[in-house]
Amino acid sequence: MKTPDLTIIILSYNVEKLLLDCLSSVYKTMEKSDQWEVVVIDNASTDSSAASVKKHFPHVKIIFSAGNNIALKQVKSPYTLLLNPDTIVYPHTIQTVMDYIKSHSDVGAATCRVELTDGSLDYSCHREFPNPLNSFLHIYTGFFRRFSRYSHSPIPDTIHEIDALTGAFALIRTTAGRQISWLDEDYFWNGEDLDFCFRLKQVGWKIFYIPEVKILHYKGASARVTKSGRVKWAKNSTNAMKTFYKKHYSSRYPFFFNWIVYTGIYLLNAARRLKAAI
């Protein structure tokens, strides 16, 4: 196979059935003219994921690693797709998003509509950056949450620029990813997609949302298989908030304001871990 046009990277942990379904959907959407390389990164799974991939998809490259960067640094194609294993890709989605990036030289990354199993939008595919006000309003439900532009701003059903996409489906211009050294390894399990988008914007790249095509996302499948997984997800989700704030916002505010923010994150962490343990 000649140098691929696209490298698809799927980071997987203990989701054998979902991973196989995801890979099947990818290959079903592939057209004869598509030159794609598919890489599965197995994050120390204890199920039969790796063996099953070798059996059913022998052309898939398997890497054993704790994160995406080891594969990202080996990419030779001009475009890279980060794809969650708990997704189903629909026909023409990958091609449509990649064609858009190809035809717009200022676009560093793009995503499609990401739907949950109930047909609703996964807000993570269309976000503004979580500044303190957006984040504060986001933790509320009901009346106040609607004012958080982090994930509750009106979403036009047309192609448009956004702040941040989701790592569940992130199609990236490889040169843009290399420019910012790909993902920040200070994050674990959460937040790296937001941070990636923030840094991509800092160096002048645009990020676009393309709603005419979509994927299905069984959100949280890897994280919430077990109670320990749910607790770990709760811990890491709030740790990611603290890391993102410290890197990108703390220098803008005085000490007392930062103290309030960090205290709020600590309390949210405790509440989420308690709920996850029940």
QUIQUI-V72100 format. One record per residue. N is the residue number from 1. RES is the residue in one letter. BURIAL is I if it has 9 or more other C-alpha atoms within 8 Angstrom, else O. Layout:
# QUIQUI-V72100
<<N:RES:BURIAL> <N:RES:BURIAL>>
This chain:
# QUIQUI-V72100
<<1:M:O> <2:K:O> <3:T:O> <4:P:I> <5:D:I> <6:L:I> <7:T:I> <8:I:I> <9:I:I> <10:I:I> <11:L:I> <12:S:I> <13:Y:I> <14:N:I> <15:V:I> <16:E:I> <17:K:O> <18:L:I> <19:L:I> <20:L:I> <21:D:I> <22:C:I> <23:L:I> <24:S:O> <25:S:I> <26:V:I> <27:Y:O> <28:K:O> <29:T:I> <30:M:O> <31:E:O> <32:K:O> <33:S:O> <34:D:O> <35:Q:I> <36:W:I> <37:E:I> <38:V:I> <39:V:I> <40:V:I> <41:I:I> <42:D:I> <43:N:I> <44:A:O> <45:S:I> <46:T:O> <47:D:O> <48:S:O> <49:S:I> <50:A:O> <51:A:O> <52:S:I> <53:V:I> <54:K:I> <55:K:O> <56:H:O> <57:F:I> <58:P:O> <59:H:O> <60:V:I> <61:K:O> <62:I:I> <63:I:I> <64:F:O> <65:S:I> <66:A:O> <67:G:O> <68:N:I> <69:N:O> <70:I:O> <71:A:I> <72:L:I> <73:K:O> <74:Q:O> <75:V:I> <76:K:O> <77:S:I> <78:P:I> <79:Y:I> <80:T:I> <81:L:I> <82:L:I> <83:L:I> <84:N:I> <85:P:I> <86:D:I> <87:T:I> <88:I:I> <89:V:I> <90:Y:I> <91:P:O> <92:H:O> <93:T:I> <94:I:O> <95:Q:O> <96:T:I> <97:V:I> <98:M:I> <99:D:O> <100:Y:O> <101:I:I> <102:K:O> <103:S:O> <104:H:O> <105:S:O> <106:D:O> <107:V:I> <108:G:I> <109:A:I> <110:A:I> <111:T:I> <112:C:I> <113:R:I> <114:V:I> <115:E:I> <116:L:I> <117:T:O> <118:D:O> <119:G:O> <120:S:O> <121:L:O> <122:D:I> <123:Y:O> <124:S:I> <125:C:I> <126:H:I> <127:R:I> <128:E:I> <129:F:I> <130:P:O> <131:N:I> <132:P:O> <133:L:O> <134:N:I> <135:S:I> <136:F:I> <137:L:I> <138:H:I> <139:I:O> <140:Y:O> <141:T:O> <142:G:O> <143:F:O> <144:F:I> <145:R:I> <146:R:I> <147:F:I> <148:S:I> <149:R:I> <150:Y:I> <151:S:I> <152:H:I> <153:S:I> <154:P:O> <155:I:O> <156:P:O> <157:D:O> <158:T:O> <159:I:I> <160:H:O> <161:E:O> <162:I:I> <163:D:I> <164:A:I> <165:L:I> <166:T:I> <167:G:I> <168:A:I> <169:F:I> <170:A:I> <171:L:I> <172:I:I> <173:R:I> <174:T:I> <175:T:O> <176:A:I> <177:G:I> <178:R:I> <179:Q:O> <180:I:O> <181:S:O> <182:W:I> <183:L:I> <184:D:I> <185:E:O> <186:D:O> <187:Y:I> <188:F:I> <189:W:O> <190:N:I> <191:G:I> <192:E:I> <193:D:I> <194:L:I> <195:D:I> <196:F:I> <197:C:I> <198:F:I> <199:R:I> <200:L:I> <201:K:I> <202:Q:O> <203:V:O> <204:G:O> <205:W:I> <206:K:I> <207:I:I> <208:F:I> <209:Y:I> <210:I:I> <211:P:I> <212:E:I> <213:V:I> <214:K:I> <215:I:I> <216:L:I> <217:H:I> <218:Y:I> <219:K:O> <220:G:O> <221:A:I> <222:S:I> <223:A:I> <224:R:I> <225:V:O> <226:T:O> <227:K:I> <228:S:O> <229:G:I> <230:R:I> <231:V:I> <232:K:I> <233:W:I> <234:A:I> <235:K:I> <236:N:I> <237:S:I> <238:T:I> <239:N:I> <240:A:I> <241:M:I> <242:K:I> <243:T:I> <244:F:I> <245:Y:I> <246:K:I> <247:K:O> <248:H:O> <249:Y:I> <250:S:I> <251:S:O> <252:R:O> <253:Y:O> <254:P:O> <255:F:O> <256:F:O> <257:F:O> <258:N:I> <259:W:O> <260:I:O> <261:V:I> <262:Y:I> <263:T:O> <264:G:O> <265:I:I> <266:Y:I> <267:L:O> <268:L:I> <269:N:I> <270:A:O> <271:A:O> <272:R:I> <273:R:I> <274:L:I> <275:K:O> <276:A:I> <277:A:I> <278:I:O>>
